[in-house]
Amino acid sequence: MSGYAFCNYVKFLEPSGSSYVETAYYFQNFTVNGSRSRGGDTYAFAPFVLATGGGEKSGDRSSNVLAIGASTQAGSTIILNIFKQAVEQRWILRVETVSLNINTFADDQLISTENWRVASYEMDTKVIKLRLISPLDAVKGQVPRRRLSEELVGALPTTGQITT
């Protein structure tokens, strides 16, 4: 019989000058009521789920949601305050999804690394949701801060007409 096991490691990064630095907030969603180590860092357990769908109809993945039960110990005032601070200070959330050895539950292979900018949070009596957007959001993040020009990319079209 075969099986699969995955762990999501999340860490918050805060702005520091022109770059981002790690905060003290590291969480994982596999080892219940325990911690896991990865890359020299210790990740505490939090019962969160990430929306892992394919994104929009157009195929892009410009938003995501991290959700945690509001009635859990982790979904407490502490988590709510972290989410609030992350929104106010425009933190980045780094998510690493790792496959685990099915026999030992040790980290086996990095599946993906995603960086998201924390956009907003909301809560009700059941769940706290942290809304995530692309860190390269052109409207809210003012990225990129320059215009395309022929000096940057070469010849640009002058009409919207396509000919073959």
Accessible surface in RSA format (square Angstrom, percent):
REM  Atomic radii and reference values for relative SASA: ProtOr
REM  Chains: A
REM  Algorithm: Lee & Richards
REM  Probe-radius: 1.40
REM  Slices: 20
REM RES _ NUM      All-atoms   Total-Side   Main-Chain    Non-polar    All polar
REM                ABS   REL    ABS   REL    ABS   REL    ABS   REL    ABS   REL
RES MET A   1   246.79 127.8 152.36 100.8  94.43 224.8 130.37 110.8 116.41 154.2
RES SER A   2    97.69  82.6  71.38  95.3  26.31  60.6  48.18 102.6  49.51  69.4
RES GLY A   3    32.16  39.7   0.00   N/A  32.16  39.7  20.62  56.6  11.54  25.9
RES TYR A   4   187.93  87.7 154.61  88.0  33.32  86.7 112.47  84.5  75.46  93.0
RES ALA A   5    10.97  10.1   4.22   6.5   6.75  15.4   9.31  13.1   1.67   4.4
RES PHE A   6   101.48  50.8  84.26  52.2  17.23  44.8  84.39  51.2  17.09  48.9
RES CYS A   7     0.24   0.2   0.00   0.0   0.24   0.6   0.24   0.6   0.00   0.0
RES ASN A   8    23.71  16.4  23.71  22.9   0.00   0.0   0.00   0.0  23.71  22.9
RES TYR A   9     2.50   1.2   1.22   0.7   1.29   3.3   0.99   0.7   1.51   1.9
RES VAL A  10     2.31   1.5   2.07   1.9   0.24   0.6   2.31   2.0   0.00   0.0
RES LYS A  11    22.16  10.8  22.00  13.5   0.16   0.4   5.28   4.7  16.88  18.0
RES PHE A  12     2.84   1.4   2.84   1.8   0.00   0.0   2.84   1.7   0.00   0.0
RES LEU A  13     9.62   5.4   9.62   6.9   0.00   0.0   9.62   6.8   0.00   0.0
RES GLU A  14    52.96  30.4  52.96  40.1   0.00   0.0   4.86   9.4  48.10  39.3
RES PRO A  15    60.06  43.8  41.17  37.5  18.89  68.7  41.31  34.1  18.75 116.5
RES SER A  16    54.76  46.3  41.30  55.1  13.46  31.0  12.41  26.4  42.35  59.3
RES GLY A  17    84.54 104.3   0.00   N/A  84.54 104.3  45.81 125.7  38.73  86.7
RES SER A  18   127.34 107.6  80.55 107.5  46.79 107.8  57.55 122.5  69.80  97.8
RES SER A  19    64.14  54.2  57.20  76.3   6.94  16.0  42.65  90.8  21.49  30.1
RES TYR A  20    95.69  44.7  69.93  39.8  25.76  67.0  47.53  35.7  48.16  59.4
RES VAL A  21    68.34  45.0  63.69  57.7   4.65  11.2  68.34  59.4   0.00   0.0
RES GLU A  22    83.26  47.8  61.23  46.3  22.03  52.4  22.80  44.1  60.46  49.4
RES THR A  23    14.73  10.5   3.96   4.0  10.78  25.7  10.80  14.5   3.93   5.9
RES ALA A  24    92.37  84.9  60.00  92.6  32.38  73.6  66.93  94.3  25.44  67.4
RES TYR A  25    70.62  33.0  69.46  39.5   1.16   3.0  33.69  25.3  36.93  45.5
RES TYR A  26    30.52  14.2  24.74  14.1   5.78  15.0  14.64  11.0  15.87  19.6
RES PHE A  27    30.01  15.0  30.01  18.6   0.00   0.0  30.01  18.2   0.00   0.0
RES GLN A  28     0.00   0.0   0.00   0.0   0.00   0.0   0.00   0.0   0.00   0.0
RES ASN A  29    39.46  27.2  18.53  17.9  20.93  50.4   2.43   5.8  37.03  35.8
RES PHE A  30    59.21  29.6  46.74  28.9  12.47  32.5  47.97  29.1  11.24  32.2
RES THR A  31    44.24  31.5  40.19  40.7   4.05   9.6  40.83  54.8   3.41   5.2
RES VAL A  32   100.99  66.5  80.84  73.2  20.15  48.6  80.84  70.2  20.15  54.7
RES ASN A  33   139.93  96.5 100.44  97.1  39.49  95.1  36.49  87.8 103.45 100.0
RES GLY A  34    28.77  35.5   0.00   N/A  28.77  35.5  25.07  68.8   3.70   8.3
RES SER A  35    66.23  56.0  43.01  57.4  23.22  53.5  12.98  27.6  53.25  74.6
RES ARG A  36    33.39  14.0  26.25  13.4   7.14  17.0  13.70  18.7  19.69  11.9
RES SER A  37    83.38  70.5  60.51  80.8  22.87  52.7  34.47  73.4  48.91  68.5
RES ARG A  38    55.23  23.2  47.85  24.4   7.38  17.6  13.73  18.8  41.50  25.2
RES GLY A  39    79.74  98.3   0.00   N/A  79.74  98.3  44.50 122.1  35.23  78.9
RES GLY A  40    82.62 101.9   0.00   N/A  82.62 101.9  41.98 115.2  40.64  91.0
RES ASP A  41    37.43  26.2  33.59  33.4   3.84   9.1   4.93  11.6  32.50  32.4
RES THR A  42    88.84  63.2  70.07  71.0  18.78  44.8  43.22  58.1  45.62  69.0
RES TYR A  43     4.51   2.1   4.51   2.6   0.00   0.0   0.51   0.4   4.00   4.9
RES ALA A  44    49.39  45.4  47.60  73.4   1.80   4.1  48.35  68.1   1.04   2.8
RES PHE A  45    43.96  22.0  26.80  16.6  17.16  44.6  26.80  16.3  17.16  49.1
RES ALA A  46     2.39   2.2   2.39   3.7   0.00   0.0   2.39   3.4   0.00   0.0
RES PRO A  47    50.85  37.1  34.14  31.1  16.71  60.8  40.38  33.3  10.47  65.1
RES PHE A  48    12.50   6.3   3.00   1.9   9.50  24.7   3.67   2.2   8.83  25.3
RES VAL A  49    96.59  63.6  95.79  86.7   0.80   1.9  96.25  83.6   0.34   0.9
RES LEU A  50    11.77   6.6   4.40   3.1   7.38  18.5   4.40   3.1   7.38  19.8
RES ALA A  51    52.79  48.5  38.78  59.8  14.01  31.9  49.73  70.0   3.06   8.1
RES THR A  52   111.06  79.0  85.28  86.5  25.78  61.4  51.82  69.6  59.24  89.6
RES GLY A  53    49.29  60.8   0.00   N/A  49.29  60.8  40.82 112.0   8.47  19.0
RES GLY A  54    62.89  77.6   0.00   N/A  62.89  77.6  40.77 111.9  22.11  49.5
RES GLY A  55    44.68  55.1   0.00   N/A  44.68  55.1  12.55  34.4  32.13  72.0
RES GLU A  56    91.44  52.5  80.79  61.1  10.66  25.4  22.57  43.7  68.88  56.2
RES LYS A  57   219.44 107.1 176.19 108.1  43.25 103.0 129.30 116.4  90.14  96.0
RES SER A  58   100.86  85.2  56.21  75.0  44.66 102.9  58.39 124.3  42.47  59.5
RES GLY A  59    52.60  64.9   0.00   N/A  52.60  64.9  30.41  83.5  22.19  49.7
RES ASP A  60    65.93  46.2  55.28  55.0  10.65  25.2  41.25  97.1  24.68  24.6
RES ARG A  61    91.69  38.5  72.37  36.9  19.32  46.0  39.65  54.2  52.04  31.5
RES SER A  62    48.39  40.9  42.98  57.4   5.41  12.5  29.48  62.8  18.91  26.5
RES SER A  63    54.21  45.8  43.91  58.6  10.30  23.7  23.67  50.4  30.54  42.8
RES ASN A  64    11.14   7.7   4.80   4.6   6.34  15.3   5.23  12.6   5.91   5.7
RES VAL A  65    30.46  20.0  29.62  26.8   0.84   2.0  29.62  25.7   0.84   2.3
RES LEU A  66     7.52   4.2   7.52   5.4   0.00   0.0   7.52   5.3   0.00   0.0
RES ALA A  67    14.90  13.7  14.05  21.7   0.85   1.9  14.13  19.9   0.77   2.0
RES ILE A  68     4.31   2.5   2.37   1.8   1.94   4.7   4.31   3.1   0.00   0.0
RES GLY A  69    22.80  28.1   0.00   N/A  22.80  28.1  16.78  46.1   6.02  13.5
RES ALA A  70    17.99  16.5   4.12   6.4  13.86  31.5   4.29   6.0  13.70  36.3
RES SER A  71   106.34  89.9  67.37  89.9  38.97  89.8  48.11 102.5  58.23  81.6
RES THR A  72    50.71  36.1  39.08  39.6  11.63  27.7  46.10  61.9   4.61   7.0
RES GLN A  73   172.63  96.5 151.29 110.6  21.34  50.8  63.49 135.1 109.14  82.8
RES ALA A  74    23.03  21.2  11.14  17.2  11.89  27.0  20.84  29.3   2.19   5.8
RES GLY A  75     4.91   6.1   0.00   N/A   4.91   6.1   0.00   0.0   4.91  11.0
RES SER A  76    40.86  34.5  30.14  40.2  10.72  24.7  37.16  79.1   3.70   5.2
RES THR A  77    93.97  66.8  88.49  89.7   5.48  13.1  54.04  72.6  39.92  60.4
RES ILE A  78   123.89  70.5 121.82  90.8   2.07   5.0 123.61  89.0   0.28   0.8
RES ILE A  79    10.01   5.7  10.01   7.5   0.00   0.0  10.01   7.2   0.00   0.0
RES LEU A  80    42.90  23.9  42.85  30.7   0.05   0.1  42.85  30.1   0.05   0.1
RES ASN A  81    81.42  56.1  77.38  74.8   4.04   9.7  25.06  60.3  56.36  54.5
RES ILE A  82     8.78   5.0   8.30   6.2   0.48   1.2   8.71   6.3   0.07   0.2
RES PHE A  83     5.76   2.9   5.76   3.6   0.00   0.0   5.76   3.5   0.00   0.0
RES LYS A  84    90.02  43.9  90.00  55.2   0.03   0.1  58.10  52.3  31.93  34.0
RES GLN A  85    63.82  35.7  62.45  45.6   1.37   3.3  15.97  34.0  47.85  36.3
RES ALA A  86     0.00   0.0   0.00   0.0   0.00   0.0   0.00   0.0   0.00   0.0
RES VAL A  87    36.91  24.3  29.11  26.3   7.81  18.8  29.11  25.3   7.81  21.2
RES GLU A  88   112.73  64.7  78.92  59.7  33.81  80.5  43.49  84.1  69.24  56.5
RES GLN A  89    81.14  45.4  71.07  51.9  10.07  24.0  31.27  66.6  49.87  37.8
RES ARG A  90   100.17  42.1 100.17  51.1   0.00   0.0  46.18  63.1  53.99  32.7
RES TRP A  91     2.03   0.8   2.03   1.0   0.00   0.0   2.03   1.1   0.00   0.0
RES ILE A  92    14.15   8.1  14.15  10.5   0.00   0.0  14.15  10.2   0.00   0.0
RES LEU A  93     0.00   0.0   0.00   0.0   0.00   0.0   0.00   0.0   0.00   0.0
RES ARG A  94    72.44  30.4  71.79  36.6   0.65   1.5   8.41  11.5  64.03  38.8
RES VAL A  95     4.07   2.7   3.91   3.5   0.16   0.4   3.91   3.4   0.16   0.4
RES GLU A  96    35.69  20.5  35.69  27.0   0.00   0.0   4.41   8.5  31.27  25.5
RES THR A  97    28.00  19.9  28.00  28.4   0.00   0.0  20.11  27.0   7.89  11.9
RES VAL A  98     0.85   0.6   0.85   0.8   0.00   0.0   0.85   0.7   0.00   0.0
RES SER A  99    19.63  16.6  19.63  26.2   0.00   0.0  15.89  33.8   3.74   5.2
RES LEU A 100    10.17   5.7   0.00   0.0  10.17  25.6   0.00   0.0  10.17  27.4
RES ASN A 101    57.64  39.7  52.84  51.1   4.80  11.6   8.95  21.5  48.69  47.1
RES ILE A 102    76.38  43.5  65.09  48.5  11.29  27.2  65.09  46.9  11.29  30.6
RES ASN A 103   129.78  89.5  97.86  94.6  31.92  76.9  25.74  61.9 104.04 100.6
RES THR A 104    93.56  66.5  65.17  66.1  28.39  67.7  69.35  93.1  24.21  36.6
RES PHE A 105    91.17  45.6  88.79  55.0   2.37   6.2  88.83  53.9   2.33   6.7
RES ALA A 106    51.55  47.4  44.92  69.3   6.63  15.1  51.55  72.6   0.00   0.0
RES ASP A 107    50.66  35.5  24.25  24.1  26.41  62.5  21.42  50.4  29.24  29.2
RES ASP A 108    99.21  69.5  67.34  67.0  31.87  75.4   3.69   8.7  95.52  95.3
RES GLN A 109   114.71  64.1 109.24  79.8   5.47  13.0  26.50  56.4  88.21  66.9
RES LEU A 110    82.05  45.7  60.49  43.3  21.55  54.2  60.49  42.5  21.55  58.0
RES ILE A 111    94.02  53.5  65.00  48.4  29.02  69.9  67.61  48.7  26.41  71.7
RES SER A 112    40.71  34.4  32.95  44.0   7.76  17.9  35.29  75.1   5.42   7.6
RES THR A 113    64.96  46.2  35.20  35.7  29.75  70.9  31.27  42.0  33.68  50.9
RES GLU A 114    43.33  24.9  38.61  29.2   4.72  11.2  24.16  46.7  19.17  15.7
RES ASN A 115    61.68  42.5  48.74  47.1  12.94  31.2  10.11  24.3  51.58  49.9
RES TRP A 116    11.25   4.5  11.25   5.4   0.00   0.0  10.88   5.8   0.37   0.6
RES ARG A 117    16.94   7.1  16.94   8.6   0.00   0.0   6.58   9.0  10.36   6.3
RES VAL A 118     0.31   0.2   0.00   0.0   0.31   0.8   0.00   0.0   0.31   0.8
RES ALA A 119    27.97  25.7   9.34  14.4  18.63  42.4  10.27  14.5  17.70  46.9
RES SER A 120    47.59  40.2  47.30  63.1   0.29   0.7  34.11  72.6  13.48  18.9
RES TYR A 121    73.68  34.4  52.69  30.0  21.00  54.6  28.75  21.6  44.93  55.4
RES GLU A 122    82.36  47.3  76.33  57.8   6.03  14.4  33.53  64.8  48.84  39.9
RES MET A 123    98.47  51.0  66.25  43.8  32.22  76.7  60.88  51.8  37.59  49.8
RES ASP A 124    80.90  56.7  69.14  68.8  11.76  27.8  43.38 102.1  37.53  37.4
RES THR A 125   125.56  89.3 103.16 104.6  22.41  53.4  91.41 122.8  34.15  51.6
RES LYS A 126   164.13  80.1 151.71  93.1  12.42  29.6  98.62  88.8  65.51  69.8
RES VAL A 127    35.69  23.5  35.43  32.1   0.26   0.6  35.43  30.8   0.26   0.7
RES ILE A 128     1.33   0.8   1.33   1.0   0.00   0.0   1.33   1.0   0.00   0.0
RES LYS A 129    66.46  32.4  66.46  40.8   0.00   0.0  19.20  17.3  47.26  50.3
RES LEU A 130     0.00   0.0   0.00   0.0   0.00   0.0   0.00   0.0   0.00   0.0
RES ARG A 131    81.60  34.3  81.60  41.6   0.00   0.0  30.30  41.4  51.29  31.1
RES LEU A 132     0.81   0.5   0.00   0.0   0.81   2.0   0.00   0.0   0.81   2.2
RES ILE A 133    26.66  15.2  26.66  19.9   0.00   0.0  26.66  19.2   0.00   0.0
RES SER A 134    29.41  24.9  28.78  38.4   0.63   1.4  16.31  34.7  13.10  18.3
RES PRO A 135    44.82  32.7  31.89  29.1  12.93  47.0  31.89  26.3  12.92  80.3
RES LEU A 136   125.46  69.9 112.53  80.5  12.93  32.5 112.53  79.0  12.93  34.8
RES ASP A 137    38.83  27.2  34.46  34.3   4.37  10.3   5.67  13.3  33.17  33.1
RES ALA A 138    62.74  57.7  46.04  71.0  16.70  38.0  46.10  64.9  16.64  44.1
RES VAL A 139   120.35  79.2 112.23 101.6   8.12  19.6 117.07 101.7   3.29   8.9
RES LYS A 140   127.65  62.3 109.70  67.3  17.95  42.7  71.78  64.6  55.87  59.5
RES GLY A 141    12.09  14.9   0.00   N/A  12.09  14.9   4.35  11.9   7.73  17.3
RES GLN A 142   107.54  60.1 103.98  76.0   3.56   8.5  34.99  74.5  72.55  55.0
RES VAL A 143    47.59  31.3  46.86  42.4   0.72   1.7  47.05  40.9   0.54   1.5
RES PRO A 144   100.73  73.4  80.29  73.2  20.44  74.3  83.48  68.9  17.26 107.2
RES ARG A 145   201.55  84.6 159.56  81.3  41.99 100.0  72.25  98.7 129.30  78.4
RES ARG A 146   173.54  72.9 152.12  77.5  21.42  51.0  55.06  75.2 118.48  71.8
RES ARG A 147   210.02  88.2 196.74 100.3  13.28  31.6  82.41 112.6 127.62  77.3
RES LEU A 148   124.90  69.6 105.04  75.1  19.87  49.9 105.06  73.8  19.85  53.4
RES SER A 149    35.40  29.9  31.91  42.6   3.49   8.0  30.09  64.1   5.31   7.4
RES GLU A 150   104.26  59.9  92.62  70.1  11.64  27.7  23.96  46.3  80.30  65.6
RES GLU A 151   159.02  91.3 119.71  90.6  39.31  93.6  72.99 141.2  86.03  70.2
RES LEU A 152    88.12  49.1  55.78  39.9  32.33  81.3  57.90  40.7  30.21  81.3
RES VAL A 153    81.15  53.4  45.78  41.4  35.37  85.2  54.71  47.5  26.44  71.7
RES GLY A 154    33.82  41.7   0.00   N/A  33.82  41.7  30.71  84.3   3.11   7.0
RES ALA A 155   100.59  92.5  66.84 103.1  33.75  76.8  68.49  96.5  32.10  85.0
RES LEU A 156    59.67  33.2  48.29  34.5  11.38  28.6  49.74  34.9   9.93  26.7
RES PRO A 157   115.97  84.5  84.29  76.8  31.68 115.1  96.03  79.3  19.94 123.9
RES THR A 158   132.90  94.5  93.99  95.3  38.91  92.7  76.26 102.4  56.64  85.6
RES THR A 159    90.89  64.6  69.90  70.9  20.99  50.0  69.16  92.9  21.73  32.8
RES GLY A 160    82.04 101.2   0.00   N/A  82.04 101.2  45.23 124.1  36.81  82.4
RES GLN A 161   143.40  80.2 116.41  85.1  26.99  64.3  33.55  71.4 109.85  83.3
RES ILE A 162   156.64  89.1 127.34  94.9  29.30  70.6 130.22  93.8  26.42  71.7
RES THR A 163   113.90  81.0  86.00  87.2  27.89  66.5  58.34  78.4  55.56  84.0
RES THR A 164   180.58 128.4 104.64 106.1  75.95 181.0 105.13 141.2  75.45 114.1
END  Absolute sums over single chains surface
CHAIN  1 A    10771.3       8122.6       2648.7       6033.7       4737.6
END  Absolute sums over all chains
TOTAL         10771.3       8122.6       2648.7       6033.7       4737.6
